[in-house]
Amino acid sequence: MRYRFLRFFILTLLLPAVFLTGCWVPYRTNLISQITPEPVAVIPLPEPEDPGPIENPRLSRFTLRYETGFTMNPVIAINRDNIALTSLLYESLFILDDDLTAVPLLCEDWFSEDNVTFFINIMPGIEMHDGTQLTADDVAYSIRQAMNHQRSRFRNKLRTIESVTSDGELTVTITVDSPNARFTRLLDMPIIKNGSMDLRIPPGTGPYIFPHDEAMMLNRFIGYRHFSELPLSIIHLVECSDSDLTRLFDSGELSLIWDDPGGAFDIRLNRSHEPRLYNTTAIQYLGFNTNSYALRNPDVRRAIGCAIDRQYIVDNIMNVPRTGQSVPSPVAISPVFDMYDPAWELRGDLLSEMGFLLERAGLQDYFSDSFLAMPDGAGGYRRFSLNFIVNIENSHKLAAATLIADNLRQFGFDVNIRLMQWSEFLSALDKGEFDMYYGETMLGADFDFSPLLLPGEQNLNFGNTGNTAFRPYINSFLAAETQDAVSFSGEQLNLQITQNAPFVPILYKRYAIYSHMGVITGASPSQSGVFNNFHEWTIDLNAQLVN
């Protein structure tokens, strides 16, 4: 059970002491093996260009954080800063733009007649870091590793793939288990050299490369197709503790940092720091335990959902101190989805709806103690208290959960918030020792809700909320191609989620990169990678000195 959670429950990309709550920790039992760096392939490159004498060497260079004790293998990387760096070393078949649609990168073109079998043609003439040309074998190998490797951080979203074959030098054929018109949105995972999975830094096709195994810098890769357009010949790397991160960034000794603004790790910012926020598929939601006596009835779960003031949570909790860090989501599908239909949103008075649902469920203040009770089925009434568990490391989630609990108490629910350390939180979920929990997970960009809706050991079925009755609605939504088909199937799927309330959506998060004011222009970070299209960036190190 513990392993299921660690694969799919996105509360953190690392353990809370290391990373930001709100991202994914895959396979915690295997973290020990990553502490000792594995050998790095040494690839001959031209000597780094000499920048010449400078008065402030530490402030006159572009510097990023790098953790030498963690792997740089992009398939199994777990450290937040190393994951950010991987988009400088590796590329993918597609990248996601800001509305989470797929844009071809290493893919020249693709087609599918049935949205089950996909034929992907790879761009010819792409050089890899070891001097070889990118082939279909490299791509097929990378996808297989991403979908099958025990520690892969991509296993969940690629779980529907049934087969991957290389057909000729530059064509890959992928078959999935059911039609998915948006399957290519899942192919933003990095491509590595065939057979290189055991390397700590496998060869890729990205714009930069380590010159040797102990380097604390990245050099431009001379074989990169946009080599002459890259804004920097050298990117310097520095290792530092979390406690030093803000100080180094504030002083200019770190040029850029990646952040989950709604995470557990608070980065001190000032007016000289420039944020760039980008959309993600990270959803925060209220999860339920349907084994709980009070929550077996979907009307009770729906009524609880009516008490959530999403806009207030976003405006006054999640988006403080900086606006735009999250987007309220009145239905399960994200409002930033490019085919989102506002007609999916329920209209009407939520408080009236809540009263109707509570009355239909038979909940009243039978004991005149200001708390709701419910019929016990034997002619009497039963008091109940809702055990609401929250991970204490994340102050944003704690504040949102406290607000939700306070609102529920005003409507007669007896809610007991239990604040838990990360390990305690995991244990309570695994054992089902909760009535409600404040959850978060990273969905695929196709918005496949199977992990949250279907039963199974590999899904987020902590509270026995999974039901195979959701499967046809999920399949219809994924198969829909036209806007009309998406609008209809999305309406049906959202309606089923609303009526049965296996979970209640709250918001979708946005992540951010921060740099010093005026240093970077043209950056377009996305969920696929912080440094996507790095050759289109402009970097002014003089502005970094001024700030």
C-alpha positions as CSV (number, residue, x, y, z in Angstrom):
1,M,0.0,0.0,0.0
2,R,2.8,2.4,0.9
3,Y,4.3,2.0,-2.6
4,R,1.1,2.9,-4.3
5,F,1.0,6.2,-2.5
6,L,4.6,7.0,-3.2
7,R,4.1,6.6,-6.9
8,F,1.0,8.7,-7.4
9,F,0.3,11.0,-4.4
10,I,1.8,14.3,-5.3
11,L,2.4,16.0,-2.0
12,T,6.1,16.4,-2.6
13,L,8.8,15.7,-5.1
14,L,11.1,15.0,-2.3
15,L,10.7,14.3,1.4
16,P,9.3,17.5,3.0
17,A,12.6,18.3,4.7
18,V,14.2,18.4,1.3
19,F,11.6,19.6,-1.1
20,L,8.3,21.4,-1.5
21,T,5.1,19.8,-0.3
22,G,2.9,19.5,-3.3
23,C,5.0,17.3,-5.5
24,W,5.7,13.6,-6.0
25,V,8.0,11.3,-4.1
26,P,8.5,8.1,-6.2
27,Y,9.7,4.9,-4.5
28,R,11.0,6.2,-1.2
29,T,12.5,2.8,-0.4
30,N,15.1,3.3,-3.2
31,L,16.3,6.8,-2.3
32,I,19.4,5.4,-0.5
33,S,20.9,4.1,-3.7
34,Q,21.0,7.6,-5.1
35,I,23.2,9.1,-2.5
36,T,26.4,7.7,-4.0
37,P,26.9,9.2,-7.5
38,E,27.2,6.7,-10.3
39,P,30.0,7.1,-13.0
40,V,29.3,9.8,-15.5
41,A,30.0,9.2,-19.2
42,V,33.0,11.4,-20.2
43,I,32.4,13.0,-23.6
44,P,35.2,15.1,-25.2
45,L,34.2,18.7,-25.7
46,P,35.9,22.0,-26.6
47,E,37.5,23.8,-23.7
48,P,35.2,26.2,-22.0
49,E,35.4,29.7,-23.4
50,D,37.3,32.1,-21.2
51,P,35.1,35.0,-20.1
52,G,38.1,37.1,-19.4
53,P,38.9,39.0,-16.2
54,I,35.9,40.2,-14.3
55,E,35.6,42.2,-11.1
56,N,32.9,40.2,-9.4
57,P,33.3,36.7,-10.7
58,R,30.5,35.2,-8.5
59,L,28.0,37.8,-9.6
60,S,29.0,38.1,-13.3
61,R,28.0,34.6,-14.2
62,F,24.8,32.7,-14.6
63,T,24.6,30.2,-11.8
64,L,22.1,27.4,-11.0
65,R,21.7,25.1,-8.0
66,Y,22.9,21.5,-8.4
67,E,22.9,18.6,-5.9
68,T,25.9,16.3,-6.6
69,G,24.6,13.7,-4.2
70,F,21.5,13.0,-6.4
71,T,21.2,11.4,-9.8
72,M,20.8,13.5,-13.0
73,N,19.2,10.6,-14.8
74,P,16.0,12.3,-15.9
75,V,13.8,9.2,-15.7
76,I,14.4,8.6,-12.0
77,A,15.6,12.0,-10.7
78,I,13.8,13.2,-7.6
79,N,15.7,16.2,-6.4
80,R,13.8,19.4,-7.4
81,D,16.9,21.4,-8.6
82,N,18.4,18.5,-10.6
83,I,15.0,17.8,-12.2
84,A,14.9,21.5,-13.2
85,L,18.4,21.1,-14.7
86,T,17.5,18.1,-16.8
87,S,15.6,20.2,-19.3
88,L,19.0,21.7,-20.2
89,L,20.4,18.3,-20.9
90,Y,17.5,16.4,-22.3
91,E,14.6,16.9,-24.8
92,S,11.3,15.1,-25.3
93,L,9.2,14.2,-28.3
94,F,6.7,16.9,-27.3
95,I,6.6,19.7,-24.8
96,L,3.5,21.3,-23.1
97,D,2.8,24.9,-23.7
98,D,1.1,27.1,-21.1
99,D,-2.4,25.8,-21.9
100,L,-1.0,22.3,-21.5
101,T,-1.3,21.3,-25.2
102,A,1.4,19.3,-26.9
103,V,4.0,21.0,-29.2
104,P,6.3,18.8,-31.2
105,L,10.0,19.0,-30.3
106,L,12.0,15.9,-31.3
107,C,8.9,14.7,-33.2
108,E,8.8,15.8,-36.9
109,D,5.2,14.6,-37.4
110,W,2.8,11.9,-36.1
111,F,-0.6,10.4,-37.0
112,S,-3.2,8.0,-35.7
113,E,-6.3,6.7,-37.4
114,D,-8.0,5.4,-34.2
115,N,-6.2,7.2,-31.3
116,V,-5.1,3.8,-30.2
117,T,-2.0,3.2,-32.4
118,F,0.2,6.2,-32.8
119,F,3.0,6.5,-35.5
120,I,5.6,9.0,-34.5
121,N,8.3,10.2,-36.9
122,I,11.4,11.5,-35.3
123,M,13.2,14.6,-36.6
124,P,16.2,13.5,-38.6
125,G,19.7,14.7,-38.0
126,I,19.5,15.1,-34.2
127,E,22.9,14.6,-32.6
128,M,23.2,13.0,-29.1
129,H,25.8,13.9,-26.6
130,D,27.9,10.8,-27.4
131,G,28.1,11.9,-31.1
132,T,25.6,9.4,-32.4
133,Q,22.4,10.3,-34.2
134,L,19.0,10.0,-32.4
135,T,17.1,7.0,-33.6
136,A,13.8,5.3,-33.0
137,D,15.6,2.7,-30.9
138,D,16.7,5.5,-28.5
139,V,13.1,6.8,-28.3
140,A,11.5,3.4,-27.8
141,Y,14.0,2.5,-25.1
142,S,13.4,5.8,-23.3
143,I,9.7,5.3,-23.3
144,R,10.0,1.7,-22.0
145,Q,12.3,2.8,-19.2
146,A,9.9,5.6,-18.3
147,M,6.9,3.3,-18.2
148,N,8.5,0.3,-16.6
149,H,11.5,1.2,-14.4
150,Q,10.8,0.7,-10.8
151,R,11.8,4.2,-9.8
152,S,10.5,6.1,-12.8
153,R,8.6,9.3,-12.0
154,F,6.6,8.8,-15.3
155,R,5.1,5.4,-14.6
156,N,1.7,6.6,-13.7
157,K,1.0,8.8,-16.7
158,L,2.3,6.2,-19.1
159,R,0.5,3.3,-17.6
160,T,-2.0,3.0,-20.5
161,I,0.8,2.1,-23.0
162,E,0.5,-1.5,-24.1
163,S,3.5,-1.6,-26.6
164,V,6.3,0.5,-28.0
165,T,8.3,-0.6,-31.1
166,S,10.8,1.1,-33.3
167,D,9.9,0.7,-37.0
168,G,12.9,1.6,-39.1
169,E,15.4,4.2,-38.2
170,L,13.1,7.1,-37.3
171,T,9.6,5.8,-36.7
172,V,8.2,4.7,-33.3
173,T,4.8,3.0,-33.0
174,I,3.0,3.2,-29.7
175,T,-0.2,1.4,-28.8
176,V,-2.4,2.3,-25.8
177,D,-5.2,0.3,-24.2
178,S,-8.1,2.6,-25.2
179,P,-8.6,5.6,-27.5
180,N,-7.0,8.8,-26.3
181,A,-7.2,11.8,-28.5
182,R,-4.8,13.7,-26.3
183,F,-2.2,10.9,-25.8
184,T,0.7,13.0,-27.2
185,R,0.4,15.3,-24.3
186,L,1.9,12.5,-22.2
187,L,5.0,12.2,-24.3
188,D,6.9,15.1,-22.7
189,M,9.2,12.7,-20.9
190,P,13.0,13.0,-21.6
191,I,14.8,10.9,-24.3
192,I,18.1,9.3,-23.4
193,K,20.5,7.1,-25.2
194,N,19.5,3.4,-25.8
195,G,21.1,1.3,-23.1
196,S,22.2,4.2,-20.9
197,M,19.7,3.8,-18.0
198,D,22.4,2.8,-15.5
199,L,24.4,6.0,-16.0
200,R,24.0,8.8,-13.5
201,I,24.1,11.3,-16.5
202,P,23.0,9.4,-19.6
203,P,23.5,11.0,-23.0
204,G,20.6,13.1,-24.3
205,T,20.0,15.7,-27.0
206,G,19.7,18.9,-25.0
207,P,21.6,22.1,-25.5
208,Y,24.1,21.6,-22.6
209,I,26.4,18.9,-21.3
210,F,28.7,18.2,-18.4
211,P,32.3,18.5,-19.6
212,H,33.5,15.8,-17.2
213,D,32.2,13.8,-14.2
214,E,33.2,16.3,-11.5
215,A,32.3,19.5,-13.3
216,M,30.4,22.2,-11.6
217,M,29.4,23.8,-14.8
218,L,27.5,23.0,-18.0
219,N,29.0,23.7,-21.5
220,R,27.1,24.3,-24.7
221,F,26.8,21.1,-26.7
222,I,28.5,21.8,-30.0
223,G,26.2,19.3,-31.8
224,Y,23.0,21.0,-30.7
225,R,21.0,22.2,-33.7
226,H,20.6,25.7,-32.2
227,F,24.1,25.9,-30.8
228,S,24.8,29.4,-32.1
229,E,21.6,30.8,-30.7
230,L,22.2,29.7,-27.1
231,P,22.4,32.7,-24.7
232,L,25.4,31.3,-22.7
233,S,28.5,29.3,-23.4
234,I,28.8,28.2,-19.8
235,I,26.3,27.7,-17.0
236,H,27.9,27.6,-13.6
237,L,26.6,25.3,-10.9
238,V,26.7,25.6,-7.1
239,E,25.7,23.3,-4.3
240,C,24.1,24.8,-1.2
241,S,21.8,23.9,1.6
242,D,18.1,24.9,1.7
243,S,18.9,27.4,4.5
244,D,21.4,29.2,2.2
245,L,19.2,29.1,-0.9
246,T,17.3,32.4,-0.3
247,R,20.5,34.2,0.8
248,L,22.4,33.2,-2.3
249,F,19.6,34.1,-4.6
250,D,19.0,37.4,-2.9
251,S,22.7,38.3,-3.2
252,G,22.8,37.3,-6.9
253,E,25.1,34.3,-6.4
254,L,22.2,32.2,-7.7
255,S,20.7,33.5,-10.9
256,L,17.5,31.5,-11.1
257,I,15.5,29.3,-8.8
258,W,12.5,27.0,-9.4
259,D,9.6,27.0,-6.9
260,D,6.3,25.6,-6.1
261,P,4.8,28.8,-4.6
262,G,2.2,26.8,-2.7
263,G,4.7,24.3,-1.3
264,A,6.2,23.9,2.1
265,F,9.5,25.7,1.4
266,D,9.1,29.5,1.6
267,I,11.5,31.5,-0.6
268,R,11.9,35.1,0.5
269,L,11.4,37.5,-2.5
270,N,11.7,41.2,-2.9
271,R,10.9,43.7,-5.7
272,S,14.1,43.0,-7.5
273,H,13.0,39.4,-8.1
274,E,11.0,38.7,-11.2
275,P,8.5,35.8,-11.2
276,R,7.3,33.7,-14.2
277,L,4.4,31.5,-13.3
278,Y,3.2,28.6,-15.5
279,N,0.2,26.3,-15.4
280,T,0.4,22.7,-14.2
281,T,-1.9,19.7,-13.8
282,A,-1.3,19.6,-10.0
283,I,-4.8,19.5,-8.5
284,Q,-5.6,20.0,-4.8
285,Y,-8.7,18.3,-3.6
286,L,-10.6,17.1,-0.6
287,G,-10.5,13.3,-0.3
288,F,-13.0,11.1,1.6
289,N,-13.1,7.8,3.3
290,T,-16.3,6.1,2.3
291,N,-15.8,3.5,4.9
292,S,-16.7,6.2,7.4
293,Y,-20.3,5.9,8.7
294,A,-21.0,9.5,8.0
295,L,-19.5,9.7,4.6
296,R,-21.0,6.6,3.0
297,N,-23.8,8.7,1.6
298,P,-22.7,10.8,-1.4
299,D,-25.1,13.5,-0.5
300,V,-23.1,14.2,2.7
301,R,-19.9,14.4,0.7
302,R,-21.5,16.7,-1.8
303,A,-22.8,18.9,1.0
304,I,-19.3,19.2,2.4
305,G,-18.1,20.3,-1.1
306,C,-20.7,23.1,-1.1
307,A,-19.0,24.6,2.0
308,I,-15.6,25.1,0.3
309,D,-15.0,28.7,-0.7
310,R,-12.5,28.1,-3.5
311,Q,-12.2,31.7,-4.6
312,Y,-11.4,32.8,-1.0
313,I,-8.8,30.0,-0.6
314,V,-7.1,31.0,-3.8
315,D,-7.2,34.8,-3.2
316,N,-6.4,34.9,0.5
317,I,-4.3,31.8,1.1
318,M,-2.7,30.3,-1.9
319,N,-2.1,33.5,-3.8
320,V,-0.4,35.3,-0.9
321,P,1.9,37.0,-1.1
322,R,1.9,36.8,-4.9
323,T,-1.2,36.6,-7.1
324,G,-1.7,34.0,-9.8
325,Q,-0.1,31.1,-7.9
326,S,-3.2,28.9,-8.2
327,V,-6.6,28.8,-10.1
328,P,-9.9,27.9,-8.4
329,S,-11.5,24.8,-10.0
330,P,-15.3,24.5,-9.5
331,V,-15.2,21.2,-11.4
332,A,-12.7,18.4,-11.7
333,I,-11.3,19.4,-15.1
334,S,-8.9,22.4,-14.8
335,P,-10.1,25.8,-16.1
336,V,-6.7,26.2,-17.9
337,F,-7.5,23.1,-20.1
338,D,-7.6,24.4,-23.7
339,M,-11.0,22.8,-24.4
340,Y,-12.6,23.8,-21.1
341,D,-16.3,24.6,-21.3
342,P,-17.6,27.1,-18.8
343,A,-21.0,25.4,-19.1
344,W,-19.6,22.5,-17.0
345,E,-19.7,24.7,-13.9
346,L,-22.8,24.3,-11.7
347,R,-25.0,27.3,-11.3
348,G,-27.2,28.3,-8.4
349,D,-27.0,28.9,-4.7
350,L,-24.5,26.4,-3.1
351,L,-25.8,27.0,0.4
352,S,-29.4,26.2,-0.7
353,E,-28.0,23.1,-2.4
354,M,-26.1,22.1,0.8
355,G,-29.3,22.4,2.8
356,F,-31.2,20.3,0.4
357,L,-28.5,17.6,0.4
358,L,-28.3,17.5,4.2
359,E,-32.1,17.2,4.5
360,R,-32.2,14.4,1.9
361,A,-29.4,12.6,3.8
362,G,-31.4,12.9,7.0
363,L,-28.8,15.0,8.9
364,Q,-30.2,17.3,11.5
365,D,-29.4,18.7,15.0
366,Y,-31.4,16.0,16.7
367,F,-29.7,16.5,20.1
368,S,-29.9,20.3,20.1
369,D,-26.2,20.6,20.7
370,S,-25.5,22.6,17.5
371,F,-24.0,19.5,15.7
372,L,-25.5,17.4,13.0
373,A,-26.5,13.8,13.7
374,M,-27.8,11.2,11.4
375,P,-30.3,8.3,11.5
376,D,-28.8,5.1,12.7
377,G,-31.1,2.8,10.8
378,A,-32.8,1.5,13.9
379,G,-35.1,4.4,14.7
380,G,-32.5,6.4,16.6
381,Y,-29.9,8.9,15.8
382,R,-26.1,8.8,15.8
383,R,-23.6,11.6,16.5
384,F,-20.5,11.7,14.3
385,S,-17.2,13.6,14.2
386,L,-15.1,14.0,11.0
387,N,-11.4,13.2,11.4
388,F,-9.7,15.6,9.0
389,I,-6.0,14.9,8.5
390,V,-3.5,17.5,7.1
391,N,0.2,17.4,6.5
392,I,1.6,20.0,8.9
393,E,4.7,20.9,6.8
394,N,2.7,22.9,4.2
395,S,1.4,26.1,5.7
396,H,-0.8,26.9,2.7
397,K,-2.6,23.6,2.9
398,L,-3.0,23.9,6.7
399,A,-4.6,27.3,6.3
400,A,-6.9,26.1,3.6
401,A,-7.9,23.0,5.6
402,T,-8.5,25.1,8.7
403,L,-10.8,27.4,6.7
404,I,-12.7,24.4,5.3
405,A,-13.1,23.0,8.8
406,D,-14.3,26.3,10.3
407,N,-16.9,26.6,7.5
408,L,-18.1,23.1,8.1
409,R,-18.5,23.7,11.9
410,Q,-20.7,26.7,11.1
411,F,-23.0,24.4,9.3
412,G,-23.1,21.9,12.1
413,F,-20.4,19.4,11.3
414,D,-18.2,18.3,14.1
415,V,-14.7,18.4,12.5
416,N,-11.5,17.5,14.2
417,I,-8.3,18.5,12.4
418,R,-5.3,16.3,13.0
419,L,-2.0,17.9,12.1
420,M,0.5,15.3,11.0
421,Q,4.1,15.0,10.0
422,W,4.7,13.6,6.6
423,S,5.4,10.0,7.7
424,E,2.4,10.0,10.0
425,F,0.2,11.4,7.2
426,L,1.3,8.6,4.8
427,S,0.7,6.0,7.5
428,A,-2.8,7.3,8.2
429,L,-3.7,7.3,4.5
430,D,-2.4,3.7,4.0
431,K,-4.3,2.4,7.0
432,G,-7.5,4.4,6.2
433,E,-7.3,6.2,9.6
434,F,-9.2,9.3,8.5
435,D,-12.5,10.6,7.3
436,M,-11.2,13.4,5.1
437,Y,-7.8,14.5,3.9
438,Y,-6.3,17.5,2.1
439,G,-4.8,15.9,-1.0
440,E,-2.8,16.8,-4.0
441,T,-1.8,14.9,-7.1
442,M,-0.2,15.6,-10.5
443,L,-2.6,14.4,-13.3
444,G,-1.5,13.7,-16.8
445,A,-2.1,16.6,-19.3
446,D,-4.8,14.5,-20.9
447,F,-6.8,14.9,-17.6
448,D,-7.3,11.2,-17.1
449,F,-8.9,10.9,-13.7
450,S,-8.4,7.2,-13.4
451,P,-6.0,7.4,-10.4
452,L,-8.7,9.3,-8.4
453,L,-11.8,7.5,-9.7
454,L,-11.0,3.8,-10.3
455,P,-10.3,1.1,-7.8
456,G,-7.0,-0.7,-7.7
457,E,-3.7,-0.9,-5.8
458,Q,-2.1,1.5,-8.2
459,N,-4.6,4.3,-7.7
460,L,-5.4,6.8,-5.0
461,N,-8.1,4.6,-3.5
462,F,-7.3,5.3,0.2
463,G,-10.9,5.7,1.3
464,N,-12.5,3.0,-0.9
465,T,-13.8,5.7,-3.2
466,G,-12.9,4.0,-6.5
467,N,-15.7,2.7,-8.7
468,T,-15.6,1.0,-12.1
469,A,-18.8,2.8,-13.0
470,F,-16.6,5.8,-13.8
471,R,-14.7,4.0,-16.5
472,P,-17.0,4.6,-19.4
473,Y,-17.2,8.4,-18.6
474,I,-13.4,8.6,-18.4
475,N,-13.0,6.7,-21.7
476,S,-15.5,8.8,-23.5
477,F,-13.8,12.0,-22.4
478,L,-10.3,10.8,-23.4
479,A,-11.6,9.6,-26.8
480,A,-13.3,12.9,-27.6
481,E,-11.7,14.9,-30.4
482,T,-13.9,17.8,-31.4
483,Q,-14.8,20.7,-29.1
484,D,-18.5,19.5,-29.2
485,A,-17.5,16.0,-28.2
486,V,-15.2,17.2,-25.5
487,S,-17.9,19.6,-24.1
488,F,-20.5,16.8,-24.0
489,S,-18.3,14.1,-22.5
490,G,-16.6,16.5,-20.1
491,E,-20.0,17.6,-18.9
492,Q,-21.0,13.9,-18.3
493,L,-17.7,13.2,-16.5
494,N,-17.9,16.3,-14.3
495,L,-21.5,15.5,-13.5
496,Q,-20.7,12.0,-12.3
497,I,-17.8,13.3,-10.1
498,T,-20.1,16.0,-8.7
499,Q,-23.0,13.7,-7.9
500,N,-21.0,10.8,-6.4
501,A,-18.3,13.0,-4.8
502,P,-15.4,10.5,-4.5
503,F,-13.4,13.7,-4.1
504,V,-14.1,17.4,-4.3
505,P,-11.8,19.6,-6.4
506,I,-10.4,22.8,-4.9
507,L,-7.8,24.3,-7.2
508,Y,-5.0,23.8,-9.7
509,K,-1.5,25.0,-8.9
510,R,0.9,27.1,-10.9
511,Y,4.6,26.8,-10.5
512,A,7.2,29.5,-10.9
513,I,10.8,30.4,-11.8
514,Y,12.3,33.5,-10.2
515,S,15.2,35.5,-11.6
516,H,16.6,39.0,-10.9
517,M,14.7,41.8,-12.5
518,G,15.7,42.4,-16.2
519,V,18.2,39.5,-16.4
520,I,16.0,37.2,-18.4
521,T,13.7,37.8,-21.3
522,G,12.0,35.4,-23.7
523,A,11.7,32.6,-21.1
524,S,8.7,30.2,-21.5
525,P,8.9,27.6,-18.7
526,S,6.3,24.9,-18.7
527,Q,5.4,21.7,-16.8
528,S,7.6,19.9,-19.3
529,G,10.7,21.7,-18.3
530,V,11.9,25.0,-16.8
531,F,14.4,25.6,-19.6
532,N,12.3,24.7,-22.6
533,N,13.4,26.6,-25.7
534,F,16.4,27.9,-24.0
535,H,17.9,29.1,-27.3
536,E,15.1,31.7,-27.4
537,W,16.1,33.2,-24.0
538,T,18.1,36.4,-23.7
539,I,20.2,36.7,-20.6
540,D,21.8,40.1,-19.5
541,L,24.4,39.4,-16.8
542,N,25.0,43.2,-16.5
543,A,21.4,43.5,-15.2
544,Q,22.2,40.8,-12.6
545,L,25.2,43.0,-11.4
546,V,22.9,46.0,-11.1
547,N,20.4,44.1,-9.0
